[in-house]
Amino acid sequence: MTSLFLVPLLILLVNSCWAALLLLGLPGAWLMIATAGVADWLTPDRTLFHPFVLGAAILIAAAGEGMEMLASAQGAKQAGASKRGALGALVGGVVGGIVGTFAIPLPVVGTLIGGSIGAFIGSAIVEHEGGAEARAALKIGRGAAAGHLVGMLAKLGAALAVWLLLAVTAFLP
């Protein structure tokens, strides 16, 4: 009976640590899913998590990743960016998020600021180099930055949904 409670509690604690890594811009949702999968595989009867639960967690995490990846490009496109400008927002957001995570060592803040600045710079430079006037390029950059911020928050929400799903189902009989 003790191990029936101990394993889910251990999963909850480990996944809470992985969730904290989200604040540093690391792939916490995927680490939570991997932990749940390994724990399920290691249990004797392999009934800790139903395959549908793990599948749902994967779909939620993938949706969060997709939202993050596409949001800055969509924000740039809504502001009038070309396909190249949207791609610049996407690449700039990823690079800026990585740089911001380490350059601004405040959990979440550094990643959000860095990613938004990167999306802004990436789309604005590509659009300006492609012939857009500076004012139009800056407008597109602002759209990309706003979109990136929305995407990061959506990814965080998806990861928290994965954590909640796995936390609740770990304790179900």
Rosetta silent file (secondary structure, phi, psi, omega in degrees, C-alpha in Angstrom):
SEQUENCE: MTSLFLVPLLILLVNSCWAALLLLGLPGAWLMIATAGVADWLTPDRTLFHPFVLGAAILIAAAGEGMEMLASAQGAKQAGASKRGALGALVGGVVGGIVGTFAIPLPVVGTLIGGSIGAFIGSAIVEHEGGAEARAALKIGRGAAAGHLVGMLAKLGAALAVWLLLAVTAFLP
SCORE:     score description
SCORE:     0.000 S_00000001
   1 L     0.000  -37.297 -179.228    0.000    0.000    0.000 S_00000001
   2 H   -64.051  -42.403 -178.757    2.863    2.381    0.792 S_00000001
   3 H   -67.859  -26.417  177.282    4.455    1.926   -2.624 S_00000001
   4 H   -64.956  -27.205  178.118    1.086    2.638   -4.274 S_00000001
   5 H   -95.808  -31.982 -175.558    1.284    6.118   -2.779 S_00000001
   6 H   -68.358  -42.687 -178.899    5.056    6.566   -2.866 S_00000001
   7 H   -63.153  -50.423  177.257    5.510    6.147   -6.626 S_00000001
   8 H   -60.695  -36.557  178.130    2.880    8.764   -7.578 S_00000001
   9 H   -64.544  -41.432  177.481    4.287   11.115   -4.947 S_00000001
  10 H   -63.418  -42.291  176.837    7.782   10.682   -6.375 S_00000001
  11 H   -61.231  -43.278  179.110    6.462   11.350   -9.879 S_00000001
  12 H   -59.860  -44.671 -179.617    4.708   14.470   -8.607 S_00000001
  13 H   -66.861  -45.746  179.732    7.897   15.774   -7.003 S_00000001
  14 H   -63.866  -44.356  179.768   10.119   15.032  -10.005 S_00000001
  15 H   -66.631  -27.996  173.934    7.595   16.534  -12.408 S_00000001
  16 H   -65.925  -37.492  175.735    7.383   19.626  -10.222 S_00000001
  17 H   -65.395  -43.020  178.184   11.132   20.035  -10.695 S_00000001
  18 H   -63.240  -38.735  178.928   10.730   19.609  -14.459 S_00000001
  19 H   -62.660  -36.959  177.784    7.920   22.180  -14.409 S_00000001
  20 H   -63.751  -31.205  178.225   10.282   24.612  -12.689 S_00000001
  21 H   -65.957  -22.707  174.831   12.705   24.162  -15.591 S_00000001
  22 H   -56.856  -34.764 -178.585   10.036   25.640  -17.834 S_00000001
  23 L   -66.672  -16.521  177.114   10.804   28.925  -16.152 S_00000001
  24 L  -101.132    5.347  179.172   14.319   28.686  -17.575 S_00000001
  25 L    83.162   15.323 -179.353   13.091   27.958  -21.073 S_00000001
  26 L   -94.347  163.994 -173.343   13.913   24.252  -20.945 S_00000001
  27 L   -78.686   64.961 -176.019   11.647   21.444  -22.230 S_00000001
  28 H   -61.681  -38.269 -178.464    9.924   20.703  -18.946 S_00000001
  29 H   -62.995  -42.014 -179.428    6.741   19.253  -20.456 S_00000001
  30 H   -68.985  -34.203  176.408    8.677   16.629  -22.400 S_00000001
  31 H   -68.460  -35.427  176.282   10.705   15.728  -19.313 S_00000001
  32 H   -63.994  -43.220  179.747    7.461   15.299  -17.351 S_00000001
  33 H   -65.432  -41.778  178.420    6.117   12.954  -20.020 S_00000001
  34 H   -62.605  -41.498  177.654    9.367   11.005  -20.102 S_00000001
  35 H   -61.063  -45.676  179.566    9.282   10.642  -16.312 S_00000001
  36 H   -63.482  -41.703  179.209    5.709    9.373  -16.420 S_00000001
  37 H   -63.894  -44.185  178.878    6.555    6.942  -19.212 S_00000001
  38 H   -65.671  -43.532  179.251    9.607    5.557  -17.426 S_00000001
  39 H   -61.818  -41.280  178.537    7.699    5.251  -14.143 S_00000001
  40 H   -64.058  -42.175 -179.097    4.892    3.438  -15.917 S_00000001
  41 H   -65.756  -34.775 -178.042    7.357    1.114  -17.633 S_00000001
  42 H   -80.326  -18.691  177.870    9.109    0.347  -14.327 S_00000001
  43 L   -72.940  143.770 -173.161    5.954   -0.532  -12.426 S_00000001
  44 L   -56.151  -43.405 -176.618    5.343   -4.293  -12.413 S_00000001
  45 L   -98.495    0.188  178.676    1.935   -4.291  -14.069 S_00000001
  46 L    51.090   46.256  179.436    2.510   -1.152  -16.177 S_00000001
  47 L  -121.340   16.693 -179.306   -0.844    0.341  -15.221 S_00000001
  48 L   -65.348  -44.650  177.981    0.311    3.552  -13.581 S_00000001
  49 L  -126.736  130.223  175.717   -0.689    5.647  -16.601 S_00000001
  50 L   -68.381  144.374  178.644   -3.171    4.606  -19.230 S_00000001
  51 H   -55.075  -32.157  177.692   -1.737    4.933  -22.754 S_00000001
  52 H   -65.944  -33.648  178.516   -4.466    7.477  -23.531 S_00000001
  53 H   -66.630  -46.750  178.780   -3.232    9.653  -20.654 S_00000001
  54 H   -64.863  -38.736  176.867    0.333    9.603  -21.980 S_00000001
  55 H   -62.961  -41.911  178.076   -0.979   10.211  -25.489 S_00000001
  56 H   -64.462  -40.437  178.131   -3.024   13.174  -24.290 S_00000001
  57 H   -62.135  -40.943  178.287    0.010   14.583  -22.476 S_00000001
  58 H   -63.983  -43.730  179.575    2.056   14.291  -25.679 S_00000001
  59 H   -63.870  -40.820  179.076   -0.654   16.038  -27.688 S_00000001
  60 H   -64.420  -45.617  179.895   -0.937   18.859  -25.144 S_00000001
  61 H   -63.832  -41.858  179.282    2.846   19.364  -25.063 S_00000001
  62 H   -64.457  -39.423  177.369    3.055   19.287  -28.864 S_00000001
  63 H   -63.083  -41.106  177.113    0.242   21.831  -29.111 S_00000001
  64 H   -62.158  -42.999  177.350    2.105   24.102  -26.694 S_00000001
  65 H   -62.766  -44.561  179.837    5.291   23.807  -28.751 S_00000001
  66 H   -61.948  -42.207  178.492    3.381   24.501  -31.937 S_00000001
  67 H   -62.433  -41.630  179.611    1.709   27.561  -30.455 S_00000001
  68 H   -63.924  -44.788 -176.464    5.045   28.897  -29.309 S_00000001
  69 H   -65.787  -38.952 -173.384    6.682   28.310  -32.677 S_00000001
  70 H   -90.038  -20.013 -172.466    3.904   29.820  -34.748 S_00000001
  71 H   -64.552  -42.847 -179.543    2.776   32.717  -32.569 S_00000001
  72 H   -68.034  -39.145  177.219    5.631   35.119  -33.340 S_00000001
  73 H   -63.760  -41.225  179.470    5.369   34.349  -37.045 S_00000001
  74 H   -66.596  -40.217  177.065    1.600   34.884  -36.902 S_00000001
  75 H   -61.581  -40.426  177.974    2.036   38.163  -35.013 S_00000001
  76 H   -67.027  -42.981 -179.482    4.466   39.342  -37.660 S_00000001
  77 H   -62.482  -40.398  179.642    2.147   38.225  -40.488 S_00000001
  78 H   -65.452  -25.834  178.087   -0.789   40.086  -38.938 S_00000001
  79 L   -87.616    1.775  175.809    1.371   43.210  -38.871 S_00000001
  80 L   105.422   15.449 -177.802    2.068   42.786  -42.597 S_00000001
  81 L   -72.796  153.663  171.117    5.208   40.639  -42.701 S_00000001
  82 L   -80.956  177.315  176.533    6.236   38.584  -45.680 S_00000001
  83 H   -62.132  -36.790  177.719    6.982   34.879  -45.339 S_00000001
  84 H   -65.606  -39.765  178.078   10.636   35.796  -44.888 S_00000001
  85 H   -65.367  -38.508  177.315    9.741   38.255  -42.131 S_00000001
  86 H   -65.857  -39.565  176.754    7.653   35.606  -40.377 S_00000001
  87 H   -65.888  -38.579  175.954   10.583   33.194  -40.619 S_00000001
  88 H   -61.174  -37.853  177.433   12.868   35.911  -39.229 S_00000001
  89 H   -65.835  -41.658 -179.726   10.484   36.268  -36.277 S_00000001
  90 H   -63.476  -52.117 -179.034   10.527   32.528  -35.690 S_00000001
  91 H   -65.663  -43.623  179.441   14.320   32.197  -35.807 S_00000001
  92 H   -62.628  -37.557  178.797   14.874   35.419  -33.875 S_00000001
  93 H   -64.938  -41.632  179.095   12.440   34.310  -31.166 S_00000001
  94 H   -66.255  -49.579 -179.223   14.217   30.998  -30.644 S_00000001
  95 H   -63.460  -43.912  179.567   17.691   32.542  -30.605 S_00000001
  96 H   -63.905  -37.252  177.411   16.547   35.437  -28.425 S_00000001
  97 H   -63.088  -41.358  178.801   14.866   33.080  -25.962 S_00000001
  98 H   -66.587  -48.165 -179.750   18.063   31.092  -25.544 S_00000001
  99 H   -63.153  -44.159 -178.911   20.223   34.190  -25.185 S_00000001
 100 H   -63.237  -33.633  179.285   17.726   35.859  -22.844 S_00000001
 101 H   -59.650  -38.771 -177.724   17.575   32.819  -20.593 S_00000001
 102 H   -94.198  -31.670 -177.952   21.262   33.173  -19.825 S_00000001
 103 H   -76.804  -31.769  179.078   21.756   36.939  -20.261 S_00000001
 104 L  -118.589   89.237 -171.088   18.832   37.861  -17.993 S_00000001
 105 L   -76.180   46.751  174.512   19.013   35.258  -15.210 S_00000001
 106 L  -111.543  120.944 -178.977   15.478   35.792  -13.950 S_00000001
 107 L   -50.699  138.422 -178.079   13.241   32.745  -14.374 S_00000001
 108 L    68.168  -50.514 -174.052   10.626   33.273  -17.082 S_00000001
 109 H   -59.981  -48.637 -178.500   11.478   36.957  -17.441 S_00000001
 110 H   -61.438  -43.015 -179.998   14.792   36.419  -19.212 S_00000001
 111 H   -67.225  -44.703  179.912   13.331   33.908  -21.642 S_00000001
 112 H   -63.752  -46.927 -179.449   10.236   36.011  -22.353 S_00000001
 113 H   -65.827  -47.653 -179.527   12.167   39.231  -22.838 S_00000001
 114 H   -61.069  -44.159  179.446   14.911   37.588  -24.886 S_00000001
 115 H   -64.639  -41.236 -179.792   12.456   35.728  -27.091 S_00000001
 116 H   -67.818  -42.409  177.463   10.329   38.791  -27.680 S_00000001
 117 H   -64.604  -41.734  179.054   13.339   40.977  -28.479 S_00000001
 118 H   -62.608  -42.813  177.779   14.715   38.266  -30.759 S_00000001
 119 H   -63.586  -41.064  178.112   11.405   37.961  -32.634 S_00000001
 120 H   -60.529  -52.788 -177.202   11.270   41.738  -32.952 S_00000001
 121 H   -64.824  -45.886 -177.754   14.829   42.027  -34.266 S_00000001
 122 H   -58.423  -47.333 -178.023   14.607   38.983  -36.513 S_00000001
 123 H   -73.645  -40.230 -178.233   11.459   40.077  -38.296 S_00000001
 124 H   -65.114  -42.355 -179.921   12.311   43.788  -38.437 S_00000001
 125 H   -66.174  -46.193 -179.107   15.770   43.206  -39.907 S_00000001
 126 H   -62.150  -42.678  179.938   14.565   40.705  -42.490 S_00000001
 127 H   -66.817  -42.856 -179.943   11.701   42.978  -43.554 S_00000001
 128 H   -65.396  -42.143  177.599   13.906   46.080  -43.717 S_00000001
 129 H   -66.594  -25.453  178.437   16.566   44.222  -45.696 S_00000001
 130 L   -82.544   -0.375  175.494   13.794   43.001  -47.994 S_00000001
 131 L   113.064   -3.055  179.914   12.867   46.581  -48.883 S_00000001
 132 L   -72.817  146.238  175.400   10.305   47.588  -46.253 S_00000001
 133 L   -64.763  157.137 -176.590   10.537   51.098  -44.865 S_00000001
 134 H   -58.565  -42.130 -178.774   11.915   51.379  -41.357 S_00000001
 135 H   -62.557  -43.289  179.622    8.540   52.338  -39.874 S_00000001
 136 H   -67.390  -40.013  179.164    6.810   49.327  -41.470 S_00000001
 137 H   -63.887  -39.410  178.072    9.636   46.992  -40.399 S_00000001
 138 H   -67.437  -36.986  176.972    9.347   48.219  -36.805 S_00000001
 139 H   -63.029  -43.064  178.721    5.573   47.683  -36.861 S_00000001
 140 H   -64.647  -40.990  177.369    6.131   44.119  -38.054 S_00000001
 141 H   -60.711  -41.124  177.663    8.759   43.630  -35.343 S_00000001
 142 H   -63.877  -40.835  177.361    6.304   44.778  -32.671 S_00000001
 143 H   -62.129  -41.591  179.076    3.725   42.320  -33.977 S_00000001
 144 H   -65.045  -41.985 -179.631    6.284   39.513  -33.891 S_00000001
 145 H   -64.200  -43.489  178.938    7.325   40.386  -30.330 S_00000001
 146 H   -64.582  -42.658  178.117    3.720   40.444  -29.115 S_00000001
 147 H   -62.585  -40.516  179.665    2.994   37.158  -30.856 S_00000001
 148 H   -63.384  -41.666  178.313    6.064   35.542  -29.338 S_00000001
 149 H   -60.738  -44.892  177.966    5.005   36.598  -25.857 S_00000001
 150 H   -61.537  -42.701  179.651    1.550   35.101  -26.395 S_00000001
 151 H   -63.370  -41.637  178.063    3.122   31.895  -27.718 S_00000001
 152 H   -63.794  -41.252  178.566    5.436   31.509  -24.737 S_00000001
 153 H   -67.249  -35.861  176.547    2.549   31.962  -22.335 S_00000001
 154 H   -65.494  -40.442  178.596    0.507   29.399  -24.285 S_00000001
 155 H   -64.921  -41.183  177.201    3.393   26.920  -24.069 S_00000001
 156 H   -62.255  -43.071  177.548    3.652   27.508  -20.335 S_00000001
 157 H   -62.229  -40.523  178.467   -0.085   26.929  -19.981 S_00000001
 158 H   -64.894  -41.603  179.708    0.151   23.697  -21.973 S_00000001
 159 H   -65.276  -38.413  176.880    3.029   22.462  -19.823 S_00000001
 160 H   -67.096  -33.152  175.681    1.087   23.210  -16.657 S_00000001
 161 H   -66.214  -39.046  176.386   -1.843   21.266  -18.118 S_00000001
 162 H   -62.370  -45.570 -179.959    0.507   18.306  -18.702 S_00000001
 163 H   -58.700  -47.352 -178.706    1.720   18.566  -15.098 S_00000001
 164 H   -63.724  -45.208  178.935   -1.849   18.646  -13.779 S_00000001
 165 H   -57.733  -48.606 -178.514   -2.973   15.733  -15.970 S_00000001
 166 H   -70.522  -35.253  179.754   -0.071   13.552  -14.860 S_00000001
 167 H   -66.069  -44.337 -178.663   -0.327   14.619  -11.215 S_00000001
 168 H   -69.303  -47.954 -175.146   -4.014   13.771  -10.979 S_00000001
 169 H   -71.547  -20.930  177.409   -3.862   10.502  -12.924 S_00000001
 170 H   -65.521  -29.437 -177.372   -0.816    9.260  -11.010 S_00000001
 171 L   -95.124   -4.126  178.875   -2.959    9.046   -7.883 S_00000001
 172 L   -78.486  146.102 -179.640   -5.998    7.429   -9.522 S_00000001
 173 L   -71.225    0.000    0.000   -6.493    3.712   -8.939 S_00000001
